[in-house]
Amino acid sequence: MSTGFTVIRDNTPESAIPKGAVVAMGNFDGVHLGHRAVIGAALAMGRARGVPALAVTFEPHPRKFFSPNTPQFRLTDETNKLRLLAATGLAGAVVMTFDKARAGTTAQDFIHHDLIRRLGISGIAVGYDFHFGKGRVGSPSLLVSEAPRLGIEVDVQAHVDIEERPVSSSAIRMALAEGEVTDATTMLGGPWFVTGKVIHGEKRGRDLGFPTANIRLDKHCGLKHGIYAVRVGKGTQRFDGVASFGRRPTFDNGAPLLEVFLFDFKGDLYDTVLDVAFIGFIREELKFDTIEALIRQMDDDSAKARAQLAAAPDAFPQLGAIG
C-alpha cells in the first residue's frame, strides 16, 4: 500500500497476509514505552530474519467485552493506536475482533490457528505480563515452552521502569486523572493526545476575545478537569494554544467539553478534525464571580501556556498514516 502500513482484519484473505512475519502482540493502549520495547524487539527480530514485523492487537479492548458496564478510559481509540503503531517502523497491524468467540478460544487454539496457520508467523515478541486465550491461560511462558515444537522464536520483554516505577497504561491513566501530563508524556514517550471534530458551541469564547474550537471527548475520558498548554495538529500544520477541559462552572456547569484557543490563528475550524496534544497542566478549573476576573485569568493562562510550549518546541506525538 502507498502508506507502507497495512491493516489486516478478520476478513482479510489469507493470500494478502505476509507469511513468515514476526509479530509484537499486545493491547497497546497508548503505545507507551513498555509497548515500544516489545515493538522494538519484534523489529529487531524481523531485521535479523529479513521479514516484516507486524503488531497483533485486539478491538474492542478486552476490558470492554468482559466489563461492558464499567467505564473504560482508553488512552487511544483504535484509529489513534494504529497511527502511533504506524510511526514505529512496523509494516502493519493485525486487528483481531475481540468478541465472544475470541474470548472463548483456548490459548492453544489461538496459537495454532490464529498465529501459526492463519498468520504464519516465524517469531513473536510479548511483554512479561501479557496473557491471552480463554481464562487468560496463555502466557509468555507458554509461548516459550511451545516455541521449539512450533519452530518460532519468542522474545519476552521485561517491564520498563522510570524512577523505579513500572510503566503501564493504568499508571498513565492515573497520571492524566491527576493532571500530571508531563509524567504521562514521560511514560508514553511523547505527549498524550486526543482527536476530534470541532463542533459549534455557545460562542462565549468569541465574545470574551478567546474564540475556541470545541471538541466533545469520549464520555469516559478521565483527564483531570482544568487548563492545559496544548499543541494542535491540523493535518500537517501545528499550532500552539491553551485549552480548558471541564464543565465551565462560571457559566453552565454542563457536560465536559474540550475548548481550545489557538494562538495566532484566524479562520473557521468548524467540522475540522484536530489532534490536540497536552503539553503541560496550568491550573484546576475555577468558578469566577465576574467576567472581568475570568478574562484576566485567561490572559494569565495564555502567557503560562506560551511559556510551557516555548520550552517544548518539538513536543508532538509521532503519527503515521494507516491504510
C-alpha positions, 0 to 999 in steps of 0.5 A: 500500500502507498502508506507502507502500513497495512491493516489486516482484519478478520476478513482479510484473505489469507493470500494478502497476509505476509507469511513468515512475519514476526509479530509484537502482540499486545493491547497497546493502549497508548503505545507507551514505552513498555509497548515500544520495547516489545515493538522494538524487539519484534523489529529487531527480530524481523531485521535479523530474519529479513521479514516484516514485523507486524503488531497483533492487537485486539478491538474492542479492548478486552476490558470492554467485552468482559466489563461492558458496564464499567467505564473504560478510559482508553488512552487511544481509540483504535484509529489513534493506536494504529497511527502511533503503531504506524510511526514505529517502523512496523509494516502493519497491524493485525486487528483481531475482533475481540468478541465472544468467540475470541474470548472463548478460544483456548490459548492453544487454539489461538496459537495454532490457528490464529498465529501459526496457520492463519498468520504464519508467523516465524517469531513473536515478541510479548511483554512479561505480563501479557496473557491471552486465550480463554481464562487468560491461560496463555502466557509468555511462558507458554509461548516459550515452552511451545516455541521449539515444537512450533519452530518460532522464536519468542522474545519476552520483554521485561517491564520498563521502569522510570524512577523505579516505577513500572510503566503501564497504561493504568499508571498513565491513566492515573497520571492524566486523572491527576493532571500530571501530563508531563509524567504521562508524556514521560511514560508514553514517550511523547505527549498524550493526545486526543482527536476530534471534530470541532463542533459549534458551541455557545460562542462565549469564547468569541465574545470574551476575545478567546474564540475556541474550537470545541471538541466533545471527548469520549464520555469516559475520558478521565483527564483531570478537569482544568487548563492545559498548554496544548499543541494542535495538529491540523493535518500537517500544520501545528499550532500552539494554544491553551485549552480548558477541559471541564464543565465551565462552572462560571457559566453552565456547569454542563457536560465536559467539553474540550475548548481550545484557543489557538494562538495566532490563528484566524479562520473557521475550524468548524467540522475540522478534525484536530489532534490536540496534544497536552503539553503541560497542566496550568491550573484546576478549573475555577468558578469566577464571580465576574467576567472581568476576573475570568478574562484576566485569568485567561490572559494569565493562562495564555502567557503560562501556556506560551511559556510551557510550549516555548520550552517544548518546541518539538513536543508532538506525538509521532503519527503515521498514516494507516491504510 
